């Protein structure tokens, strides 16, 4: 099984109302439709999604599409909600 963005399956997000949209974004990213996947994730984060898995996916897509300031802003949001998130700290350091 491969996970196109964010490095893993949605775990906490599967119980959230955002899971179907996250899976749709994963599918689109896997097909190379990065702008569409990015738009979906930006939309759900703008509407309150704060799960670390979702924020990491969004930051990964932002970074992959060249939006480094946006990726850093997303990681800062992630670390505001989960200050010891190892992957978030690693992402910020890189």
C-alpha positions in Angstrom: 0.0 0.0 0.0 1.4 3.4 -0.9 0.5 6.8 0.6 1.0 9.6 -1.9 1.2 12.5 0.5 2.0 13.0 4.2 3.7 9.6 4.7 0.9 7.5 6.1 -2.8 6.7 6.4 -5.2 9.0 8.1 -5.6 7.5 11.5 -7.3 10.0 13.8 -8.8 11.6 10.6 -10.7 8.5 9.8 -13.1 9.2 12.7 -13.4 12.8 11.6 -15.8 14.3 9.1 -12.8 15.2 6.9 -11.7 11.7 6.1 -13.6 11.3 2.8 -12.1 14.6 1.5 -8.6 13.6 2.7 -8.9 10.3 0.9 -10.0 12.2 -2.2 -7.0 14.5 -2.0 -4.7 11.5 -1.6 -6.3 9.9 -4.7 -5.9 13.1 -6.7 -2.3 13.6 -5.6 -1.5 10.0 -6.6 -2.9 10.8 -10.1 -0.7 13.9 -10.3 -3.5 16.4 -9.8 -1.6 18.3 -7.1 -3.3 21.7 -7.4 -6.7 20.0 -6.9 -5.5 17.9 -4.0 -3.9 21.1 -2.5 -7.2 23.0 -2.9 -9.1 20.3 -1.1 -6.8 20.2 1.9 -6.6 24.0 2.1 -10.4 24.0 2.2 -10.8 21.5 5.0 -8.0 23.2 7.1 -9.7 26.6 6.5 -12.9 25.0 7.9 -11.3 23.8 11.1 -9.4 20.5 10.4 -6.5 20.4 12.9 -5.5 16.7 12.9 -1.7 16.5 12.6 -2.0 14.0 9.7 -4.1 16.4 7.7 -1.8 19.3 8.4 1.3 17.3 7.4 -0.4 16.3 4.2 -1.2 19.9 3.4 2.4 21.1 4.2 3.8 18.3 2.1 1.8 19.4 -0.9 2.5 23.0 -0.3 6.2 22.3 -0.2 6.0 20.0 -3.2 4.3 22.7 -5.3 6.8 25.4 -4.3 4.8 27.2 -1.6 7.5 27.1 1.1 6.0 30.0 3.1 2.6 28.3 3.1 4.2 25.0 4.2 6.0 26.7 7.0 2.8 28.4 8.1 0.9 25.1 8.1 3.7 23.4 10.1 3.6 26.2 12.6 -0.2 25.6 12.9 0.5 21.9 13.4 3.0 22.6 16.2 0.7 25.1 17.9 -1.8 22.2 18.3 0.8 19.4 18.8 4.1 21.0 20.0 5.9 17.7 20.3 4.9 16.3 17.0 8.2 14.8 15.8 7.4 14.8 12.1 6.3 18.4 12.4 9.5 19.4 14.2 11.5 17.5 11.6 9.6 19.1 8.7 10.2 22.6 10.2 13.9 21.9 10.7 14.3 20.8 7.0 
